[in-house]
């Protein structure tokens, strides 16, 4: 079943010059396509809409500060089982637990700055795509 998902290349990926590497990995997956791409700085309203479910948790404020610390690349990726596949390609949040070959396994070093976000379900993808690409939904 073809799906759409939101992928964010976080400020650490942009600062470290990993945009091309990460996008290349996505493009090399057979049957996946990038249908929208935008480099942008995230404002407080966007961050609150995206991470609102985590408000009040200890990691919320540092996460919002980190995500506002520099530009991100927002992508819409489409393809067969792309939500599950993109999560596998990203690897677990903890880069030490991430397998070699995954983005976090190859390039990550700390949990909080973990290079990439990928929607975790169809429901999340739909909600997140409305926040970042409202004209496409």
C-alpha positions in Angstrom: 0.0 0.0 0.0 1.4 3.4 -1.0 1.8 5.9 1.8 3.1 9.4 2.5 5.2 10.3 5.5 6.9 13.4 6.9 10.6 13.3 7.3 12.6 16.1 9.0 16.3 16.4 8.7 17.0 18.1 12.1 19.3 21.0 12.7 22.3 18.7 13.6 22.0 17.0 10.2 21.9 20.3 8.4 24.8 21.8 10.4 26.9 18.6 9.8 26.4 18.7 6.0 24.4 15.4 5.9 21.5 16.6 3.8 22.8 15.0 0.6 23.8 11.7 2.3 20.4 11.3 4.0 18.3 12.3 1.0 20.5 10.0 -1.2 19.6 7.1 1.1 15.9 7.9 0.7 16.2 8.2 -3.0 18.0 4.9 -3.4 15.1 3.0 -1.8 13.2 1.4 -4.7 9.7 2.7 -5.1 10.1 5.7 -2.8 9.9 9.3 -4.1 10.3 12.7 -2.5 7.3 14.7 -3.5 8.0 17.9 -1.5 11.1 19.4 0.1 11.7 22.6 1.9 14.5 24.1 3.9 13.0 26.2 6.7 13.4 27.5 10.3 10.7 26.3 12.6 8.7 28.9 14.5 7.3 28.3 18.0 3.7 27.7 16.7 4.9 24.9 14.3 7.1 23.3 17.1 4.2 23.4 19.5 1.8 21.9 17.0 4.3 19.2 16.1 5.5 18.3 19.6 2.5 19.3 21.6 1.7 15.8 22.8 5.0 15.9 24.7 4.4 19.2 26.5 5.2 18.9 30.2 7.6 16.0 29.7 11.2 16.6 30.8 12.6 16.4 27.3 10.1 18.8 25.7 11.7 22.2 26.3 15.3 21.0 25.3 13.8 19.4 22.2 12.0 22.6 21.2 15.1 24.7 21.8 17.2 22.2 19.7 14.7 22.1 16.9 14.6 26.0 16.8 18.4 26.2 16.8 18.8 26.1 13.0 17.2 25.2 9.8 15.6 21.8 9.1 14.8 20.1 5.8 11.2 19.0 5.7 10.3 16.2 3.2 7.3 14.4 2.0 8.3 10.9 1.1 5.9 8.6 -0.7 6.0 4.9 -1.4 5.1 1.3 -0.5 5.3 0.9 3.3 7.3 4.1 3.5 6.3 4.9 7.1 7.6 1.6 8.5 10.6 1.6 6.1 11.6 5.2 6.9 11.6 4.4 10.6 13.9 1.4 9.9 16.2 3.6 7.8 16.3 6.2 10.5 17.1 3.6 13.2 16.2 3.8 16.9 16.4 7.2 18.7 19.4 6.0 20.7 22.3 6.0 18.1 24.2 3.5 20.2 21.3 1.0 19.8 20.9 1.9 16.1 22.3 -0.7 13.6 25.1 0.2 11.2 23.5 1.1 7.9 20.8 3.2 9.6 21.1 7.0 9.6 21.4 7.2 13.3 23.6 4.1 13.5 26.1 5.6 11.0 26.0 9.3 12.0 24.3 9.7 15.4 26.1 10.3 18.7 23.6 11.5 21.2 19.9 10.8 21.8 18.6 14.4 21.9 20.2 15.4 18.6 19.4 12.4 16.5 19.5 13.8 13.0 16.1 12.8 11.6 12.4 12.6 12.4 10.1 10.2 10.6 6.4 9.8 11.3 5.6 6.7 13.4 2.2 5.8 12.1 -0.3 6.6 9.4 -2.2 8.8 11.9 0.9 10.7 12.9 1.9 11.1 9.2 -1.4 12.6 8.3 -1.3 15.0 11.3 2.3 16.0 10.7 1.9 16.5 7.0 -1.0 19.0 7.7 1.4 21.0 9.9 4.4 21.1 7.6 2.7 20.9 4.1 -0.9 22.0 4.5 -1.3 22.5 0.8 -0.6 18.9 0.0 -3.1 17.2 2.3 
